[in-house]
């Protein structure tokens, strides 16, 4: 199955939270991004974050801009990650849980009408999808991030080129395939919903699963007081 990915972006927000001793590669990538931004013409902001409260405040500010000023950010996270603990915030040496991060991103995504793209250039960043369920809005339209560890050398070699291709070609699918598909996974909310529905139909609406589901629903209906007759059973099964 192939889904075309169409979203709008008028600003790349690069959020970094790393110890000073690890900022060398980030500074070089940010310099490359600033050069690409000036040459190609897209908005770019680098925002260092030193505490969870400052990260929360920044995400709240982005939500406000998305709501009131039609901002459509692509959010880039440049920090460490842990598959269980979440996103690492340097300065206070704490983690922001994947659940708390999803809550803040969800607000932005709702205000952008399911248009938020997130690039998690962090180890285990794909685990940001853990809080997703069908009862709440998705926290992002798409997420590109490693499922496990990723080296900073790989990021420095590929991330600026990925963004250059994205804004030159106008296709995140092509930029992803060309530059970061080797280490980054691609979460697409519409594709995931399609897979969930397809599996439900396959397992619960066809064959033995479908028959069992129909009989279970039939029992529920009769438990509400409808008379259990041959005619009623025939109508309800149909």
PAZAPA-4460 file (N, C-alpha, C; in steps of 0.05 Angstrom, whole numbers, plus 32768, in hexadecimal, padded with zeros to 4 digits):
% residues 238
    n_x    n_y    n_z   ca_x   ca_y   ca_z    c_x    c_y    c_z   seq   type   mol
   8011   7FE8   8000   8000   8000   8000   8011   8019   8000     1      X     A
   800A   802C   7FF0   8019   8045   7FEF   8006   805D   7FF3     2      X     A
   800C   806D   8006   7FFD   8085   800B   800E   809E   8005     3      X     A
   8003   80B0   7FF5   8012   80C9   7FF0   8010   80DA   8009     4      X     A
   8026   80E7   8010   8026   80F7   8029   8026   8115   8021     5      X     A
   8011   8123   8028   800F   813F   8022   800A   814F   803B     6      X     A
   801C   8161   8041   8019   8172   8058   8026   818D   8052     7      X     A
   801E   81A2   8061   802A   81BC   805D   803D   81C2   8074     8      X     A
   8052   81D1   806E   8065   81D9   8082   806F   81F5   807C     9      X     A
   806D   8207   808F   8078   8222   808B   808E   8229   809F    10      X     A
   8097   8215   80AF   80AD   821A   80C2   80B8   8200   80CD    11      X     A
   80D2   81FD   80CD   80DF   81E7   80DA   80E9   81F0   80F5    12      X     A
   80DF   81E3   810A   80E7   81EA   8125   80FA   81D4   812F    13      X     A
   8113   81DB   8132   8128   81C7   813A   812C   81CB   8158    14      X     A
   8123   81B7   8168   8125   81B8   8185   813C   81A6   818E    15      X     A
   8150   81B2   819A   8167   81A2   81A3   8169   81A3   81C2    16      X     A
   8172   818D   81CE   8176   818D   81EB   818C   8179   81F0    17      X     A
   81A5   8182   81EE   81BC   8171   81F1   81D1   817F   8203    18      X     A
   81E2   816F   8210   81F9   817B   821F   820B   818C   820C    19      X     A
   8217   81A0   8217   8228   81B1   8207   823E   81A2   81F8    20      X     A
   8248   818D   8205   825E   817D   81F9   8254   816E   81E0    21      X     A
   823A   816B   81DD   822F   815C   81C6   8223   816D   81B1    22      X     A
   8227   8188   81B3   8219   819A   81A1   8228   819E   8186    23      X     A
   8240   8194   8184   824F   8198   816B   8240   818F   8152    24      X     A
   8237   8176   8150   8228   816D   8138   820E   817D   8134    25      X     A
   8201   8184   814A   81E8   8194   8148   81EE   81AF   813C    26      X     A
   8204   81BC   8146   820A   81D7   813B   8211   81D5   811E    27      X     A
   821E   81C0   8115   8224   81BE   80F8   820B   81B9   80E8    28      X     A
   81F9   81A8   80F3   81E0   81A3   80E4   81CE   81BC   80E3    29      X     A
   81CE   81CB   80F9   81BE   81E3   80FA   81C9   81F8   80E6    30      X     A
   81E3   81FA   80E4   81F0   820C   80D1   81E8   8204   80B4    31      X     A
   81E8   81EA   80AF   81E0   81E0   8094   81C2   81E7   808F    32      X     A
   81B2   81E3   80A4   8195   81E9   80A1   8190   8207   809C    33      X     A
   819F   8218   80AA   819C   8235   80A5   81A4   823C   8089    34      X     A
   81B9   822F   807F   81C1   8234   8063   81AC   822B   804F    35      X     A
   81A1   8213   8054   818B   8209   8042   8173   821B   8044    36      X     A
   816C   8224   805C   8155   8236   8060   8158   8250   8050    37      X     A
   8170   825C   8052   8174   8275   8043   8174   8270   8025    38      X     A
   8180   825A   801C   8182   8255   8000   8168   824D   7FF3    39      X     A
   8159   823B   8000   8141   8230   7FF4   8128   8241   7FFC    40      X     A
   8129   824C   8014   8113   825E   801D   80FE   8250   802E    41      X     A
   8106   8243   8043   80F2   8239   8056   80F9   8242   8072    42      X     A
   80E5   8244   8083   80EA   824E   809E   80F8   8239   80AF    43      X     A
   810B   8243   80BF   811B   8231   80D0   8121   823F   80EA    44      X     A
   811C   8231   8101   8124   823B   811B   8131   8225   812B    45      X     A
   8148   822B   8138   8155   8219   814A   8150   8222   8166    46      X     A
   8144   8211   8177   813C   8219   8192   8148   8204   81A5    47      X     A
   815D   820B   81B4   8168   81FA   81C9   8155   81FA   81E1    48      X     A
   8152   81E3   81ED   8140   81E0   8204   8150   81D3   821C    49      X     A
   814D   81DE   8234   815C   81D5   824B   814B   81C9   8261    50      X     A
   8131   81C8   825E   8120   81BC   8273   8106   81B3   8266    51      X     A
   80F9   81A0   8274   80DF   8196   826B   80CA   81AD   826A    52      X     A
   80CB   81BE   827E   80B8   81D4   827F   80BB   81E7   8267    53      X     A
   80D4   81EC   825F   80D9   81FC   8247   80D0   81EF   822E    54      X     A
   80D3   81D4   822C   80C9   81C5   8215   80AB   81C7   8214    55      X     A
   809E   81C3   822A   8081   81C5   822B   8077   81E1   8223    56      X     A
   8085   81F5   822D   807E   8211   8226   8081   8216   8208    57      X     A
   8096   820B   81FD   809B   820F   81E0   8085   8201   81D0    58      X     A
   807E   81E8   81D7   8069   81DA   81C8   804E   81E8   81CB    59      X     A
   8049   81F3   81E3   8030   8203   81E7   8031   821B   81D5    60      X     A
   8048   8228   81D2   804A   8240   81C1   8045   8239   81A4    61      X     A
   8050   8222   819B   804C   8219   8180   802F   8213   817B    62      X     A
   8021   8207   818F   8005   8202   818C   7FF5   821C   8189    63      X     A
   7FFD   8230   8198   7FF0   824A   8197   7FF3   8256   817B    64      X     A
   800C   8255   8170   8011   8260   8156   8002   8250   8140    65      X     A
   8000   8236   8144   7FF1   8225   8131   7FD3   822D   8131    66      X     A
   7FC9   8233   8149   7FAD   8239   814C   7FA6   8255   8142    67      X     A
   7FB7   8269   8149   7FB0   8285   8143   7FBD   8290   812B    68      X     A
   7FD4   8285   8122   7FE3   8291   810C   7FE8   827E   80F5    69      X     A
   7FDA   8267   80F4   7FDC   8254   80DE   7FF8   8249   80DB    70      X     A
   8007   8248   80F0   8022   823C   80EF   801F   821E   80EA    71      X     A
   8030   8214   80D8   8030   81F7   80D1   804D   81ED   80D4    72      X     A
   8054   81E7   80ED   8071   81E0   80F1   8077   81C3   80EB    73      X     A
   808F   81BE   80E3   809B   81A4   80E3   80AE   81A4   80FB    74      X     A
   80A9   8193   810F   80B8   8194   8128   80CE   817E   8127    75      X     A
   80E7   8187   812C   80FE   8175   812B   8109   8174   8148    76      X     A
   810C   815B   8152   8117   8157   816D   8134   814D   816A    77      X     A
   8146   815B   8176   8163   8155   8176   816C   8151   8192    78      X     A
   816A   8139   819C   8171   8133   81B8   8174   8114   81BA    79      X     A
   8176   810A   81D3   8177   80EE   81D7   815B   80E4   81DD    80      X     A
   8157   80CA   81DB   813E   80BE   81E1   8141   80A2   81EE    81      X     A
   812D   809A   81FC   812D   8080   8209   8113   8073   8203    82      X     A
   8113   805A   81FB   80FA   804D   81F2   80E5   804B   8207    83      X     A
   80ED   804B   8220   80DA   804A   8236   80D5   8065   8243    84      X     A
   80EA   8075   8247   80E8   808D   8256   80DE   80A5   8246    85      X     A
   80E4   80A6   822C   80DC   80BC   821B   80F2   80CD   8211    86      X     A
   80EE   80E7   820E   8100   80F9   8202   8112   8106   8217    87      X     A
   812C   8105   8214   813F   8110   8227   8141   812E   8225    88      X     A
   8140   813C   823C   8143   8159   823D   815C   815F   824C    89      X     A
   8171   8169   823F   818A   8170   824C   8186   8189   825C    90      X     A
   8198   818D   826F   8196   81A4   8281   818C   819B   829C    91      X     A
   8174   818F   829C   816B   8184   82B5   816C   8165   82B6    92      X     A
   8177   815A   82A0   817C   813D   829F   8162   812D   82A4    93      X     A
   814D   8134   8297   8134   8126   829A   8129   811D   8280    94      X     A
   8115   810C   8281   8107   8102   8269   80EB   810D   8269    95      X     A
   80E2   8115   8251   80C5   811B   824E   80B9   8102   8242    96      X     A
   80A5   80F6   824F   809A   80DD   8246   808E   80DF   822B    97      X     A
   808D   80C9   821D   8081   80C8   8202   8063   80D1   8204    98      X     A
   8056   80C9   821A   803A   80D0   821E   8036   80EE   8221    99      X     A
   8047   80FB   8231   8045   8118   8235   804C   8127   821B   100      X     A
   8060   811D   820D   8067   8129   81F3   8051   8127   81E0   101      X     A
   8044   8110   81DE   802E   810C   81CC   8017   811F   81D1   102      X     A
   8011   8123   81EB   7FFC   8136   81F2   8000   8152   81E7   103      X     A
   8019   815B   81EA   801F   8176   81E0   801F   8177   81C1   104      X     A
   802A   8163   81B4   802A   8162   8197   800D   815F   818C   105      X     A
   7FFD   8151   819A   7FE1   814D   8192   7FD2   8167   818F   106      X     A
   7FD7   8179   81A2   7FCA   8193   81A1   7FD2   81A2   8187   107      X     A
   7FEC   81A2   8182   7FF6   81AF   8169   7FEA   81A2   8151   108      X     A
   7FE9   8188   8150   7FDF   817A   8139   7FC1   8180   8134   109      X     A
   7FB2   8182   814A   7F96   8189   8147   7F93   81A5   813B   110      X     A
   7FA2   81B8   8145   7FA1   81D3   813B   7FAA   81D6   811E   111      X     A
   7FBC   81C4   8115   7FC5   81C5   80F9   7FB3   81B3   80E8   112      X     A
   7F9E   81A8   80F3   7F8B   8196   80E5   7F99   817D   80DA   113      X     A
   7FA7   8170   80EC   7FB6   8157   80E6   7FCB   815D   80D0   114      X     A
   7FDC   8170   80D5   7FF0   8178   80C2   800C   8179   80CE   115      X     A
   800F   816F   80E6   8029   8171   80F4   803C   815A   80EC   116      X     A
   8053   8161   80E2   8069   814E   80DD   807E   8150   80F2   117      X     A
   8088   8139   80FC   809C   8139   8111   80B4   8128   8107   118      X     A
   80CC   8133   810A   80E4   8123   8105   80F2   8120   8120   119      X     A
   80F3   8107   8129   8100   8101   8142   811C   80F7   813D   120      X     A
   8130   8109   813C   814C   8101   8138   8158   80F9   8153   121      X     A
   814D   80E4   815E   8154   80DC   8179   8151   80BD   817B   122      X     A
   8162   80B1   818A   8160   8094   818E   8145   808D   8199   123      X     A
   8139   8078   818E   8120   806D   8196   8108   8080   8193   124      X     A
   810C   8094   8181   80F7   80A8   817E   80DC   809D   8174   125      X     A
   80DD   8086   8166   80C4   807B   815B   80B1   8073   8172   126      X     A
   80BC   8070   818A   80AB   8068   81A0   8098   807F   81A8   127      X     A
   809A   8096   819B   8087   80AB   81A0   806B   80A3   8196   128      X     A
   8069   808D   8187   804E   8084   817E   8040   8073   8193   129      X     A
   804E   806C   81A9   8043   805A   81BD   8028   8064   81C8   130      X     A
   8025   807F   81CE   800C   8088   81D9   7FF4   8089   81C6   131      X     A
   7FF9   8084   81AC   7FE4   8087   8198   7FCE   8072   819C   132      X     A
   7FB5   807A   819B   7F9F   8067   819B   7F88   8073   818B   133      X     A
   7F74   8063   8184   7F5E   806C   8173   7F4A   807E   8182   134      X     A
   7F4D   8081   819C   7F3A   8091   81AB   7F42   80AF   81AD   135      X     A
   7F5A   80B6   81A4   7F63   80D2   81A5   7F6F   80D9   818B   136      X     A
   7F71   80F3   8186   7F7D   80FD   816D   7F9B   80F5   816D   137      X     A
   7FA5   80EF   8155   7FC1   80E9   8153   7FD2   8101   8159   138      X     A
   7FE9   80FD   8166   7FFB   8114   816D   800A   8120   8155   139      X     A
   800A   8112   813F   8017   811C   8127   800C   810E   810E   140      X     A
   800E   811C   80F8   8006   8110   80DE   801A   80FB   80D6   141      X     A
   8034   8102   80DA   8049   80EE   80D4   8061   80F2   80E7   142      X     A
   806F   80DD   80EB   8087   80DD   80FC   809D   80CE   80EE   143      X     A
   80B4   80DA   80EB   80CC   80CC   80E1   80E0   80CB   80F7   144      X     A
   80E7   80B2   80FF   80F9   80AF   8116   8105   8093   8117   145      X     A
   811C   8090   8124   8127   8075   8127   8118   8065   813C   146      X     A
   8117   804B   8137   810A   8039   814A   811D   8031   8161   147      X     A
   8137   8032   815B   814B   802C   816F   8161   8041   816F   148      X     A
   8179   8039   8175   818F   804D   8176   8197   8057   815A   149      X     A
   81A1   806F   8159   81AB   807B   8141   81C4   808B   8147   150      X     A
   81D8   808A   8136   81F1   8098   813C   81EF   80B5   8133   151      X     A
   81FD   80C6   8142   81FD   80E3   813B   820A   80E7   8120   152      X     A
   821D   80D6   8119   822A   80D8   80FF   8216   80D4   80E8   153      X     A
   8204   80C1   80EC   81EF   80BC   80D8   81DD   80D5   80D5   154      X     A
   81D6   80E0   80EC   81C4   80F8   80EB   81D2   810F   80DD   155      X     A
   81EB   8114   80E4   81F9   812A   80D7   81FD   8126   80B9   156      X     A
   8200   810D   80B1   8204   8108   8095   81EB   810A   8084   157      X     A
   81D3   8106   8091   81BB   8103   8082   81A5   8118   8088   158      X     A
   81A3   8122   80A0   818C   8133   80A7   818B   814D   8097   159      X     A
   81A1   815C   8095   81A0   8175   8085   8199   816F   8067   160      X     A
   81A3   8159   805C   819D   8152   8041   817F   814A   803E   161      X     A
   8175   813D   8052   8158   8136   8052   8147   8150   8050   162      X     A
   814D   8164   8060   813D   817C   8060   8141   818C   8045   163      X     A
   8159   818C   803B   815D   8199   8021   814C   818C   800C   164      X     A
   814C   8171   800B   813C   8163   7FF7   811E   8168   7FFB   165      X     A
   8116   8168   8015   80FA   816D   801B   80F0   8187   800F   166      X     A
   80FF   819C   8012   80F6   81B6   8009   80FC   81BB   7FEB   167      X     A
   810F   81AD   7FE1   8115   81B0   7FC4   8101   819F   7FB4   168      X     A
   80FA   8187   7FBD   80E9   8175   7FAE   80CB   8178   7FB6   169      X     A
   80C7   8182   7FCE   80AB   8185   7FD8   809E   816B   7FDE   170      X     A
   80AE   8156   7FE4   80A4   813C   7FEA   80B3   8130   8002   171      X     A
   80A4   812B   8018   80B2   811F   802F   80B7   8102   802A   172      X     A
   80A6   80F5   8019   80AB   80D9   8013   80C5   80D5   8004   173      X     A
   80CA   80E6   7FF0   80E3   80E4   7FE1   80FB   80EB   7FF2   174      X     A
   80F9   8100   8002   810F   8108   8013   8116   80F2   8027   175      X     A
   8101   80E6   8032   8105   80D0   8045   8113   80B8   8038   176      X     A
   8109   80B0   8020   8114   8099   8012   8132   809E   800B   177      X     A
   8138   80B6   8003   8153   80BC   7FFA   8167   80BE   8010   178      X     A
   815F   80C7   8028   8173   80CE   803B   8172   80C0   8057   179      X     A
   815A   80B9   8060   8159   80AF   807C   814A   8095   8080   180      X     A
   8141   8089   806A   8131   8071   806D   8141   8059   8078   181      X     A
   815B   805A   8076   816C   8044   8081   8169   8041   809F   182      X     A
   8166   8058   80AD   8166   8057   80CA   814C   8061   80D7   183      X     A
   813C   8071   80C7   8124   807D   80D2   810C   806D   80C9   184      X     A
   80F8   8069   80DB   80DF   805E   80D4   80CB   8074   80CD   185      X     A
   80B6   806C   80BE   80A3   8080   80B4   8087   8079   80BF   186      X     A
   807D   8089   80D2   8062   8085   80DC   8050   8099   80CE   187      X     A
   803B   808E   80C2   8028   809E   80B3   800C   8098   80BF   188      X     A
   7FFF   80AC   80CB   7FE7   80A7   80DA   7FD1   809B   80C9   189      X     A
   7FCE   80A3   80B0   7FB9   8099   809F   7FBE   807C   8097   190      X     A
   7FD8   8076   8092   7FDF   805A   808C   7FDA   8048   80A4   191      X     A
   7FE0   8052   80BC   7FDC   8042   80D4   7FBE   803D   80D8   192      X     A
   7FAD   8051   80D4   7F90   804E   80D7   7F86   8039   80C3   193      X     A
   7F90   803B   80AA   7F88   8028   8095   7F8E   800C   809D   194      X     A
   7FA7   8008   80A8   7FAF   7FED   80B1   7F9D   7FE2   80C7   195      X     A
   7F97   7FF3   80DB   7F86   7FEB   80F1   7F6B   7FE3   80E7   196      X     A
   7F5F   7FF3   80D6   7F44   7FED   80CC   7F45   7FD3   80BB   197      X     A
   7F59   7FD1   80AA   7F5B   7FB9   8099   7F5E   7F9F   80AA   198      X     A
   7F6E   7FA1   80BF   7F70   7F8A   80D1   7F56   7F83   80DF   199      X     A
   7F48   7F98   80E7   7F2E   7F94   80F5   7F1B   7F86   80E2   200      X     A
   7F19   7F90   80C9   7F07   7F84   80B6   7F0F   7F67   80B1   201      X     A
   7F29   7F62   80AD   7F32   7F47   80A7   7F2D   7F33   80BE   202      X     A
   7F31   7F3C   80D7   7F2F   7F2A   80EE   7F13   7F29   80FA   203      X     A
   7F04   7F3F   80F8   7EEB   7F40   8107   7ED2   7F41   80F5   204      X     A
   7ED5   7F45   80DB   7EBE   7F48   80C9   7EBD   7F33   80B3   205      X     A
   7ED0   7F20   80B3   7ED0   7F0B   809E   7ED4   7EF0   80AB   206      X     A
   7ECB   7EDB   809D   7ED0   7EC0   80A5   7EC6   7EBA   80C1   207      X     A
   7ED6   7EAA   80D0   7ECE   7EA2   80EB   7ECC   7EBA   80FE   208      X     A
   7EDF   7ECD   80FB   7EDE   7EE5   810C   7EC5   7EF5   8107   209      X     A
   7EBD   7EF8   80EE   7EA4   7F06   80E7   7E8C   7EF8   80F2   210      X     A
   7E8B   7EDD   80F0   7E74   7ECE   80FA   7E72   7ED1   8118   211      X     A
   7E89   7ECF   8126   7E89   7ED1   8143   7E80   7EED   814B   212      X     A
   7E89   7F02   813D   7E81   7F1D   8143   7E63   7F21   813F   213      X     A
   7E58   7F16   8129   7E3B   7F19   8125   7E2B   7F0C   813A   214      X     A
   7E33   7EF4   8143   7E24   7EE6   8158   7E27   7EF5   8173   215      X     A
   7E3E   7F00   8178   7E41   7F10   8190   7E2F   7F28   8190   216      X     A
   7E2D   7F36   817A   7E1C   7F4D   8178   7DFE   7F45   817A   217      X     A
   7DF8   7F2E   816E   7DDD   7F24   816F   7DD5   7F1F   818C   218      X     A
   7DE7   7F13   819C   7DE1   7F0E   81B8   7DDD   7F29   81C7   219      X     A
   7DEE   7F3C   81C1   7DEB   7F56   81CE   7DD0   7F63   81C8   220      X     A
   7DC7   7F61   81B0   7DAE   7F6E   81A8   7D96   7F60   81B6   221      X     A
   7D96   7F46   81B7   7D80   7F38   81C5   7D81   7F3D   81E3   222      X     A
   7D99   7F42   81EE   7D9A   7F47   820A   7D8D   7F62   8212   223      X     A
   7D88   7F73   81FE   7D7C   7F8D   8203   7D5D   7F8B   8203   224      X     A
   7D53   7F73   81FE   7D36   7F6F   8201   7D27   7F68   81E7   225      X     A
   7D35   7F68   81D0   7D28   7F61   81B7   7D21   7F43   81B8   226      X     A
   7D09   7F3C   81AE   7CFF   7F21   81AE   7D11   7F0F   819C   227      X     A
   7D19   7EF9   81A7   7D2B   7EE6   8198   7D1A   7ED3   8188   228      X     A
   7D14   7EDC   816F   7D04   7ECC   815C   7D15   7EC6   8143   229      X     A
   7D0C   7EB2   8134   7D1A   7EAC   811B   7D1A   7EC4   8108   230      X     A
   7D04   7ED3   8107   7D02   7EEA   80F5   7D16   7F00   80FE   231      X     A
   7D17   7F05   8118   7D29   7F1A   8122   7D46   7F13   811E   232      X     A
   7D4C   7EF9   8123   7D68   7EF0   811F   7D71   7EF4   8102   233      X     A
   7D5F   7EED   80F0   7D65   7EF0   80D3   7D6A   7F0D   80CB   234      X     A
   7D59   7F1F   80D5   7D5C   7F3B   80CF   7D76   7F46   80DA   235      X     A
   7D7B   7F3F   80F4   7D93   7F4B   8101   7DAD   7F40   80F4   236      X     A
   7DAD   7F26   80EE   7DC5   7F1B   80E1   7DCA   7F28   80C6   237      X     A
   7DB5   7F2E   80B7   7DB8   7F3B   809E   7DC3   7F57   80A1   238      X     A
***
